[in-house]
Amino acid sequence: MIRLTSITPEWMNFDATHPMFFTSLLFWVFFVGFLGFYTLFVSRNKLRNGYLLIVSLFLYFKVAGGFLVLLLFSCLLNYAAGRWIATSRKPQPIVIAAVSINLLLLAFYKYSYFATDCLNQLFAAQLKPVNWINVAVNQILGQQLDKDSIILPIGISFYTFQAISYLADVYKHRIKPVNNLADFSFYLSFFPQLVAGPIVRAHQFVPQLYQKFRLSRNEFSYSVYLIVKGLFKKMMIADFLAVNFVDRIFEAPLAHSGVENLAAVYAYALQIYCDFSGYTDIAIGLALMLGFKIPVNFNQPYQARCLTDFWRRWHISLSFWLRDYLYIPLGGNRNGRFRMHLNLMITMLLGGLWHGANLRFLLWGAIHGIGLSLEKIIQQFQKPPKARNWFRKALSVFFTFQLISLAWIFFRLETMDKVRQFFYQVSQHFATDNWVQMFSAYQHIEMVLLLGFMMIWLPIRWKEKIRGWFISMPVPFQILVSALILLGITFISQSALQPFIYFQF
């Protein structure tokens, strides 16, 4: 049998050690060439959409390898289910069956180890997870895939939630089903947001498939601005903090003082924001450059005055998904205050579990759930202020950020044992022996932290002025500014590419 790798160029094959991330040079070389051919198809929607579908599937293959088959299965399953739901007199069983298959696949890859560990602890058993999908493939195709290892496919949480929202919206008659398999597959696999969001609703995206390509000069400039900003946040801030500080501290909390552990928490708060919002900026910029608009996913989340406000600003597409397809179907706030608080807690616990199959993520969700419930209780007895008070606003932002940072401890540290080590160091060994030496050793970290926090707490009107200033520049100056920033990123960024944090979810 002739192997595919022997007849295709090396750059077309999957290499797990060199995935084609947005931060890799290979991606941008490929993207420039892809754009050149894209100009040939933009005036004809069917050719444009087909071309983008092929490119999207290829780019997913370059990141996830053989899990492309799973994505294709999801496209076929949910396309067929959507069509069947729309034409059936009794669509409810079809919805239940299709959603169940989606969730079972997600649960199999994401929660098999967690479920097995729970069963082993409850019943003192020694069960081991088995990859039954690989077993079936081995039996049918005569392959030799590993049956003892279950690897989470990149992006499965995002495209599964996207597919479920499509099925629910077709069932509720919010949208009509997509008539063409290729169009639906393009909606589910559009490469800018495929592996880490935002979670795009069908009613937001599908109509754009049939619209003529439009890209104004200002929109193109804005897309460049977003891409450069996203790369800056990811590579200059998030990756720098991860490699040089956060990962080192949290790898061995007991080897560092309490103040270093605490500083690492705030550094991680900045890292995860710059990493995830950086990806979103690049995704929105790439989509806009191709003539498509996807929703904003972050809106100054660390400027939130309370947790309710935070969840209107952080990972907005997931927050709204949980609200529309979990919290409201559970009853929302329609059945009394007790049920409202219960529904809120269930939503946040499941939101935590969506991020990872671990007790730590449940605790992260519980902190947010309890905080949101307490806020609603306090609001019953608290009168709204009659006038704006900048000091009160600053205090609210400060305390909200502390609570969010507390929750990040459980989100980031790999085990509960390390969580205990963290709190032990903070409570028992907070001070360092030599403050001057510590500040000197971390001076580059301090500079990046200062830059990052200045960026996230910069007033929105200032950020809009910077954006407007860039967009209004003559094109040669835009090229010059972008080139200088990219050169700075290349000079300062780490030699090894760091995957985006949300790839693991």
N, C-alpha and C positions, 0 to 999 in steps of 0.2 A: 504494500500500500504506500502511495506517495504521501508524504506529510505535507500539510499546508505550509509549514514554515520553510520548507525546502524550495517552494516555487513562488514565494512572495517576498518582497523587500523586507528587510529587518524592521523598518519603522512601522510596517503595517501589522506586525505581530504583537501579541500581548506579552508584556514583560512586567511582572509583579514588582521588580526592583526599580523600574523606571516608569511609573504610571504617568499619563499625560494630564497632569493637573494644570489649572490656570496659572500656577506659579512656575511652570517649566518652560524653558526656552523652546522646546520642541512644539508645545502647544501653539505658541505665538507664531512660529515659522509656518506651522500647518494652517493657522487661522488666516494669515496673510494670503497664502496661496488659495485657500478656500474662498476668501472674499473676491479674489480675482475672477474665479469661475461664477460666483454668486451673481455678479453683475450681468451675466448672460441670461439669467433666469428670472430676475426680479419682476419683469413686466408680465410674466405668465404665471398665474397663481399655482396651477397644478404642477408645473415643472419646478417652481420655487419650493413648494411644500414637499414634493418628492425628494428634491435635492437635499433639503434640510433634514428630512427624515433619515436618509442614508447617512449623512454626516453625523447626526445625533447618535444613531446606533453604532457607528464606527467609533466615535469618541467614548461612548459608554463601554464598548469592548476594550478600548485601550486603558480604561480605568478598572474595569471589573472582570475582564476576561470571559470565561464560559458562563458567567451569570447573565450574560446577554440573553440566553435562552429563556431564563426566568422572566425577564422583562418582556420578551416577545409573547410568552404565554399569557402574561398579565394583559397585554394589549388585546390579544385575541379573545380571552375570557370576558373582559369587561366591555369590549365592543359588542360581542354577541349578546351578552346579558342586557346591555342597554337597549338594543334593538328589540329583544324579546319582551322586556318590561313595557316598552312603549306600545306594543301590539297585543299584549295579552289582556284578557278580561280579568284575570286574577294575578296581578303582578307581584303581590306581596311574597308568595313562596319563592319566586325567582330572585327577588331582592335579597331575601334571607339567605338563600343558597349561595348567591354570588358573593355577598359580603362575607359570609362564613368562610368560603374558600380563600378569599383575600386574607382574612384575619388568621386562618389556620396556617397559611404559608408564612405569613409574618411571624406568627407565634413559634412555628417550627424552627425557623432560623434564628430567631431572637431570644426565645425563652426556653429552649430545650434544656440547656445546662442549668438554668435557674430552677425550673420545675423538677428536674432530676435531683438536684441538691436538696430542695425542700422535702421531697418524698423520702430521700435517704435519711434526713434528720428526723422526720416525723416517725418513720417506721423502722429506724435502725437498719436500713437496707443498704445494698451496695449496687444499686442500679447504675448503668452507664448509658448515656444517650447514643442512639444509633442513627446514622444518616440514611433513612429509608429511601430517600429520593436517589441517592447514589447507589444503593442496593438495587433498586428497580432499573436504573440505567445500566448497571453492570449486567443484569440478567437479560435485558432486552437487546442491548447493543454490544455485549461482550467486552465492555470496558473494564478497567481496573481502578475505579475511583475509590478514594478512601472512605470507608463506611463508618469510621470511628471519629471523624472530625466534621463539625458543623460550623462553617464560616459564614458570618453575616454578609450578605450581598450589599455592596455599597448602594445607597439610595433607596433601598426597598421600603423603608418607613415612609419616605416622601411620596413615591409614586403609588404606594398602596393607599395612603390617605387621599391622594388626588383621585384615584379610581373610585374609592368609596363615595366621595363627595359627588362625583359624576353620577353614579348609580342612584344616590339619594335624590339628587336634583331632577333626574329623569322621572323617577317614581312620583315625586311631588309636582311634576309638570312645571318646574321652574325653567327647564330648557327642553328642547327637542333633542332626540338622540342623534348622534353624528351618523350620517348615512354611509360614509366611506371608511373602510378599515385603515387605509393609509393616513387619512386625516386624523382619525382617533389616535392612531399610534404616534403621530407627530405631536399631538397634544400631550400625550402621556410621557413622551421621551425627549421633548425639546431640550437640547443639551445644556443651555446656560443654567437652568434651574433644576435639572434632573436629579442630581445626586445630593443636594443639600438645600433645596428650596429656593425661593418661597413656594409654598403649596398653592398652586394656581387653580382656581375654580374654572370649570368648563365654560360657564356663562361669561367669564372675563376674557378667555383666550380663544375659544373656538370661532366666534364671529370674526376675529382678526385673520383667520385662515382665508377668508373669502374677500377681504378688502384689498384694494390696490396698495402697492408698496409706496409709502410716503416717508421721507426723511428730510427734514429741513436742515439748513446749515446749523441752526441753534441746537437742534436735537442731536446732530452728529457731534458737535462740540461738547454737549452735555454727556453723551455716551463716553467720549474720551476722558472727560473729567472724572466720571464715575469709575472707569476702569483703572486709571492712574491712582485715584484715591483709594480704591480697594486694594490694589497691590501694595501701596504704601502702608496701609493699616495692617495688612497680613504679614508682609515680609520685614518691614522696618520696626514694627512694634510687637505684634503678636509672636512671631517666630523668634525675635531677639529675646524677649522676656522668657519664652518657653525654654529655649536652649540654655541660656546663660543664668537663669535664676529659678524660675518656678519648678521645672523638672528636677533640678538638683536638690532643692529644699525638700520637696515632697517625696522624693525618692527615699530620703532618710531623715524624717523629722527630728529624731532624737540626736542627730549629729549637728543640729543647728539650734541656736538660741530661740527663745519664745518670740523675740522681736523680729527675727528673720522669718520665722514661720508666719507671723501675723502679716509682715510685709508681703510675703508670697501670696497670701490670700487676696490682698488688694491688687497685686500684680496679675493674679489669675483673673480677677474680675475684669481688668483691662484687657488681658490677653484674649479671653473668650469673646468679649464684645468685638474687639478689632478683628479677630479671626473670622467670626461668623458674619458680622456686618460687612467685613471686607469681601467675603465671598459673595454676599448679596449685592453689594455695589457692582462687582465685576459682572455678575449674572444679569442685572438690570441693564448695565451698560452694553453688554454684548447683544442682548435681546433687542434693545432700542436701535443699535447699529444695523440690525438685520430687519428692522421695520416692525417689531413687536413690542408691546408694552406689558410688563408684568408688574404686580403690585409692590409697593414699598413694604419692607419687612421690619425696619427699625426706624424709630423716630425719637432720638435723644433719650433712650431708656433710663440712663443714670441721672437724668434731670427730673425724674418722676417724683411727685410729692407723697405718694403712697403706693402700696402694692397694686391696688386696682389700676392706678395710673400707669404703673410699670408694665402691667400686662396688656395695656392698650398700646404700648410703645415697643415691647420686646417680642421678637419672633411673632409679629402680628398675624401672619397667615396661619400659624399653629393655634394661637390664642382664639382667633375667630372660628377656626375649624372645631376646636374643642367646645366652644360656646354653642355653635350651630348644630353640631352633630352628636354632642354628648350631653352638655349641661341643659340645654333647652328640651331635648327629648326625655331627659330624666325628670323633667317637671320645672326646671329653672326656679323661679321665685313665685310660682303660681299657687303653690299648695301650702302656704304658711311658712313661718320663719324657720322652724326646725327643719323642714324638708329642704328649704333653700340652703341652709348651712350644710346639711348632709350632702346635697347634690354638689355643692361647691367643693367639699372635701373629696368626694368620689372623683370629681373631674380633675382636681389637682394631683391626687394620688395616681390616677391613670395617666395623667400627663407626665408625672415623674417616671412611671413604669415605661412609657413610650421611649424615654431617653435611654433606658438601660434596665436589664433584668438583674437588679441588685437592690438589697435593702437600703443602700445609700441613696439611691434615686427616689425610693419611696419616702425616705426621711426628708429629702429635698422638697418633694411635692407636698409633704405634710406641713413643713414650715410655711410654705406659701399658702396652703389651704387654711391653716390656723390663722395666719396673719390677715388673710382676706376676710375671714369670718369675724375676727376681732374688729377690723375696720368698720364692717357693716353694723356691728353692735354699737360701737362708739358713735357712729354717724347718727344713730337714733336719738342720742341725747346731746349731741353737739350742734350748736347753731352755727350756720355759715358766717364767716367774718363779713362785716359790713364794708370794709375797705381793704385794698391790697396792702400787704405788709411784707416788705422784702426780707426782713429778718425771720419772720415766721415761715416764709417760703423756703429760705435757705436752711432753716432748722429741719423742716419736713424732708427736704431733699437729702440732707445729711443723715438723718435717722433711717430713712428708707434705704439708702445705700448701705448702711451698716447691716440691716436685716438681710438684704440681698446678698451681701458678702458672707454673712454667717451661713446662709444656705449653700453658697458655692463651696464651702469646706466639704460638705458631704457629697457634692456633685463631682469634685475633682479628685480627692484622695481615693486610691484604688481599693482600700480595705478598711473595715471598721477598726482594725487594729491600728492602722496609721492615723485614723481620726482620733483615737484615744491618745496616741503618742503626741499628736498636735496639741490637744488641749492640755496634756500634761506639761509640755514644754512652755506653753503660754502661761499656765498658772503657777508652775514651780521654778522654771528657769527662764524667766522673761528677759532679764537684763543680760547684756554681753559684758565680757571682761574688759574689752577695750573699744569704747564707742568710736574713738577717732580712727582706729584701724579698720573698724567695720565700715564706716562711712567712706573711707578711702578705698577699700576693696570693692565697694559697690557703686562707685561714682558714675560709671557708664549706665548702670541700671537705674540709678536715681535720675539721670538726665532723660532717659527714655520714659520713665514713669511720669516725670514732670510734663514732658511733651504730650504724652497720651492723655493725662488728666486735664491738661489745658484744652486739648482738642475736644474731649467729650463734654466738658462743662462750658465750652465757649457758647455765648448766647446765639440763638438760632439766627437772629438778624445779621450777626457778623458772618456766620457761615454762608448765608444767602448772598451777602455782598461778595465774598470770595468766589462763590460759584458764578455769580453774574459777571464778575471781573474777568474770570477765565473765559466764559462763553463769548463775551464781547470783544476779546482780544482779536487782532488780526491772526490769520492762520499761521504765518511764520513764527509768531511769538508763542502761540499755543504749542507748536512743535518743539520750540526751544525749551519752554518750561517743562513740558512732558519729558523730553529727552534728559534734562538735568535731573529731574526727580527719579527717572528710571536708572540713570547712571548711579545716583546716590544709593538707590535700593540695591543695585548690583554690587556696589562697593561694600556696603555695610551688612547685607543679608548673609545668612549662613550658607555654607557650601552644600549641605545636605538639605533637600527639600523636605519641609514639614507638611504632612497632610492636613487638610482642614479638619478641625475638631469634630464638626458635625458629620463627617463621613462615617464615623463609627456608630451613628444613631440611625 
